[in-house]
Amino acid sequence: MTSGKVLLKGLWVLGRAVRDEPHVFAISVVGSVVFSLLTIATAFVSGRVVGEIALPAIDDRRVATGALLLGGVAVLAVSIGKIIGIFGRRLGAGAMQFRLQARYRQAVTRRYLRLPLEWHQRHATGTLLSNANADVESAWYPIAPFPMAVGTVVMLVAAIASLFATDWAMALVGVAIFPSLLGVNVAYSRRMAPRVARSQQLRAEVSAVAHESFDGALVVKTMGREAAETERFTAKTVELRDATIQVGRVRAVFDPVLDALPSVGTLAVLVVGGLRFRQGAVEVTDVVSVAFLFTVLAFPVRAIGWVLAELPRSVVGWERIRHVLDAEGDMAYGTTTPPEPHKPAALRFDDVHFAYTDAAGERGGDVLSGVTFDVPAGRTVALVGSTGSGKSTIAALAARLVDPHTGTVRVDGVDARELTQEALVGTVALVAQVPFVFDDTIRGNVTLDRRTAAGRPVDDEAAWSALRLAQADGFVQQLGEGLDTKVGERGTSLSGGQRQRLTIARALAGAPRLLVLDDATSAVDPRVEAAILAALRGDVTPLRTPSGPTAAEVDTDRQASILVVAYRRATIALADEVVYLERGRVAARGTHADLLATVPGYADLVTAYEKAEAEKEREHVFDDEETVTA
Amino acid sequence: MTTVATEAAPSQEAPKPSVLRRGLRLSPELFTGLAGTLGLAVLATAGRVAVPVAIQQGIDRGLRAPGGPDVGVLTLIVAVTAGVLFLTMFSAAMMNVRLFTVSETALAGIRTRTFRHIHDLSMLHQQSERRGALVSRVTGDVDQISQFLQFGGLIFLISLGQVIVTTAVMLVYSWQLTLVVILAFAPLVLVVRHFQKRLSVLYLDVRDSIGAMLGAIAESVVGASVVRAYGVQHRTAERLDTAIERSRRAQFRAQTNNVISMSFGEFAAGLALGGVIVVGTLLGVDGKLTIGQLTAFLFLATLFVQPVQVATEVLNEAQNAIAGWRRVLDIIETSPDVADPGTAGRALPEGAVDVRFDHVHFAYPGGPEVLTDVDLTVTARTRVAVVGETGSGKTTFAKLLTRLMDPTTGSVLLSGVPLTEVRFDSLRSRVVMVPQDGFLFDATVADNVRFARPDLSDVDLELAFTELGLLDWVGGLSDGLRTEVGERGEALSVGERQLVALARAYVADPDLLVLDEATSAVDPATEVRLQRTLDAVTRGRTTIAIAHRLSTAQSADEVIVVDKGHVVQRGPHADLVADTDSIYARLYASWLEQTR
């Protein structure tokens, strides 16, 4: 974008702000105009008081006390009027700026909540954070001086009018000075634009480095790389410093010029006024008033410069906001609800292909290619495969966090894309591999203020029952404030295992009809896992745990189909069927026993521990034999 | 505003000057060439005063010259003043450049020092802070100071210069009128002080509310998949709205107080101007002042008023910057509770490391004891597995061992040297921990493995993967070792991230390797393979594995069983299993149950 276009675009953004907040804007402009006009009035009132009261009084050595006091009071009265103007202008400008910030922060974050996960995956967390924060801020930065600038424009027009009313020759000085002030301002903002953009960019990069480095603090610390990381950060900081100094240099030169221009005007008025006075065209009072006018105008005129100087940054911020607000690809929900909402749901993958898209928007190789399998209603299916074989992707597809590129995922025979959001989240609950905990209370984290698919609110009773089932009730009771305990950002006050059990409880509390466990039970005792699965399958096998008979709470509402990513043979054994994945393809399906007997890859994977142990035993025997022989 | 408030001021206001002073002490760079800059500042304000003087001279000697208007003299006066103006512009530009350079250099220094200090703080401290808040210490908070120094500080400096020079010139013209101006502004000092206090509280609230808002936004971004999976967009939106709205209110409240405080400045200005006219005329009538002098004084009064008003505003906004400064200082001045003894410390003796826990107790601040009286020795070159249920204190054990935290009482010794005496460069190169969450940087697989050994050649790198039996896996990646892992390694699966983290520790070649459930998300076949490799390569070193799967324990030389913060059992796997009533036997039984 050329600087001219930036200027135009910037003015358009300002127009947008006015359209968004017309009332507050009106208040602030009225305040600003009142202030501006009274600022001019100060010059003329002071000029007239000096010319008409002070001058004759000093010349005559005799004072009309009443008139003089009246003059003093008039000056003070103008000041009080200006105060009212200041309130309108400053509070109006502040209200406008902060309201716009809040409005667009809400709009951007609303968009985040609606945009599909795929879009999220393509954008760095840091970028998304700064879109909602720094970019919104810079977009509306010029709003603070904007009403004052508008007021100043009004003031300039009034000032030039009053100049012409006084004397055309002195008015010409004004006509020459004010446009050149504007001209210098425009040149200023043009030179600033690219430099400011660069420093903005570097500021974001510095922030990104800091974010990543603090995120990985544990690794940095345990590997003793603090110095190297500081070096990496310093390199960026130095770049930022140099860029900001470049911005500063432009400011350093332009600021004094802008400061001096009105003074030049005052001096010119003095000369021109002198000539006109000799011609008898003006009085001393007129010269004083006009000279004073230039002095009081010097400062407000800068407001126009501030607005113009901030426009490039504002435009950059605005475009980044727009990028989010205009982002396409909403994950639209359908209008269908599943036919039988009270029974366990059936899941079916039909020739599903999926690939991740990188930040540049390029699609990588297939993570899943032609995956077909199903989880019949009420059954348990285990998903087994080596690290990186696509299990987590299948879990995400089952919960419709992402959509397949080709093929379909069906829930109860309905394409998942056609289900309403309520139906979808009421049906499927996913427990991710890495637990995510909200900065909220235990209750908030478990209930999420939801209703179950059957329409019942998830209340405390449901929360406790879910916590019990996930064997999280014990530690929650010990937390002192129970369900009301705040867990801190990302649940920092909890251990990894506690966080995991909390997220399992969250899934169970919603009484899902299909539970997807993505290797989520690693922190749970196998017996508890068995109990959870049994309860969901509707098996009434009583199980004693320290917190009481868990399975006794089984009610028919609880029954669900289960898709579980598993390594544990105990878990696999609970499954009715195993789907064995190899590099994004279903390599085999069947019962555990069948696969064990017929699929060598599968056997290698699930019997790895036994084999290792057997080998060790053999070594032992071998060692022993050696000892014997010796 | 009331007398009571003013009298109470000294005791309550204490933090403000001290923050400024501490802040300035933090950045000695700020004082580089300060005398020169101040000199330029005085020159820069001279031009402003020149204009009123020119007007006075112009009126008295030009316009109202005894023999009628003298345009020649007027032109001369104007020409001289123009020259002064030019000089002023030049010195102002010079001053600006110096100020920007010095302040940016100083702030870059603060940024890096704060960054380093955050890394030096203990795990404990890092965890107690919101990550976003830590980032803002080296970004937003420092920017806040920068804005203050460059806009506020600059204007404040010029304003101060202008006030001083103007006051001096005013005194030359008339001490009585000067007194009038000063009397008009005197009450302002009290008003400003009162509002400073309020604003300092209000701006602190602004920063807090912004921090909370950033936290909420971060949560909605980082937790996007959970929000979606549970369909809680509406709830999340409400939480966001509350946080956003709170920060808007806080900002507006601060703004309102700022404006009220400013309006007093305007009132004082009106009072000063009106007073000058009335008193000036009276003085003129007494023949003590010419009309030119009175006019000049009006200009001078304006020159005095403007900077005082501006300075008031700058001081108000300074509260915002000071809030930022305080937050930076809070970090910098927190001495790391786990400190590097530095040169006073010792290096670990050469060779394999043995470990001794000497009656170690540990509790998180304000929490119950996590480890109680752990007293044990691990012989050099052995492979030890630490097992126990979730929450038994296993991870705490690992953190104490690597000195991410220090024991509450008791001490940890490596090769007979107390950990607190070991220099960090020695400790971190000899003792390496692979945490459960194998954090990866947004770079290639190779870059991540090279993290601790930047000089490692491609050949050695490939060799490491070969030795670990991971070459197949690398071959399956889209771009081999050059595959980009994405932010936090999220382009890889959790298990794959652990593989890279393990390779990273492997090439670091430590004498004591601590694995904290480092393979919890890796499939059994790969885990067993890794285990075998690690066994082979760890022969010469001490390995302590916090084990999640008991396969690790089976192959270890010795198993340490932790239960509720106590070491309850230790010995070789076979011996421990033999004790059928023991906790380990129970853990093992359940392990068998799930693997068979």
Interface residues (C-beta under 8 A of the other chain):
Chain A: T42 S46 V49 V50 I53 A54 L55 A57 I58 D59 R61 R62 V63 L68 L69 G71 G72 V73 A74 V75 L76 A77 V78 S79 I80 K82 I83 I86 F87 R90 L91 G94 A95 F98 R99 Q101 A102 R105 Q106 T109 R110 Y112 L113 R114 L117 H120 Q121 A124 T125 L128 L129 A132 N133 R203 V206 S207 A210 H211 E212 S213 F214 D215 G216 A217 L218 V219 V220 K221 T222 M223 G224 R225 E226 A227 A228 E229 T230 F233 T234 T237 V238 L240 R241 T244 I245 G248 R249 R251 A252 V253 D255 P256 V257 D259 A260 S263 V264 T266 L267 A268 L270 V271 G273 G274 L275 F277 R278 V284 V287 V288 A291 F292 T295 V296 F299 M331 Y356 D358 G364 G365 G385 S386 T387 G388 K391 S392 A396 A399 L401 Q421 E422 L424 V425 G426 V428 A429 L430 A432 Q433 V434 F436 F438 D439 L448 D449 R450 F475 E489 R490 T492 S495 G496 G497 Q498 R506 G510 D519 S522 A523 D525 P526 R527 Y567 R568 R569 A570 T571 R583 D604 L605 V606 A608 Y609 E610 K611 A612 E613 K616
Chain B: A44 G47 R48 V51 A54 I55 G58 I59 G62 L63 R64 G68 P69 V71 L74 T75 I77 V78 T81 A82 L85 F86 T88 M89 F90 A92 A93 N96 V97 L99 F100 T101 E104 T105 L107 A108 R111 T112 F115 R116 I118 H119 D120 M123 Q126 Q127 S128 R130 R131 G132 L134 V135 V138 T139 D143 S146 Q150 M213 L214 G215 A216 I217 A218 E219 S220 V221 V222 G223 A224 S225 V226 V227 R228 A229 Y230 G231 V232 Q233 R235 T236 A237 L240 D241 I244 E245 S247 R248 Q251 F252 Q255 T256 N258 V259 M262 S263 E266 F267 A269 G270 L271 L273 G274 G275 I277 V278 G280 T281 L282 G284 V285 G287 L289 T290 I291 L294 T295 L298 F299 T302 Q306 E389 T390 G391 T395 T402 L404 F424 D425 L427 R428 S429 V432 M433 P435 Q436 D437 G438 F439 L440 F441 D442 F451 A452 P454 W473 G476 S478 E484 G486 E487 R488 E490 A491 L492 S493 V494 G495 E496 L499 A501 R504 A505 A508 S520 A521 V522 D523 P524 A525 T526 E527 V528 Q531 R532 H548 R549 S551 Q554 S555 S590 W591 E593 Q594 T595 R596
